[in-house]
């Protein structure tokens, strides 16, 4: 008898928690769409700008005056170091930083021509 009561209590509680989580998620999506966060994030992903140029420079440890060769050397060093230590997250951040700076350097080289 006690087991039945506990089981039904568990089932009811699980249902209430699931509904509350679903409602909270819907409300979070509604709030995000009101503020434009979802649209802005989608635009950044569409443009491929996951990180900003200053953040990319900070990740790779280069300055604005660094040459592309210096950027590549830093990238290779950091990428290999993180490949050996098994940090896929850091490895992907280093890769995204290089992609961001590559786009910036290409944009600057077309302006110079």
Helices and strands as residue ranges (DSSP letters): H 2-35, H 37-47, H 53-60, H 68-85, H 88-112
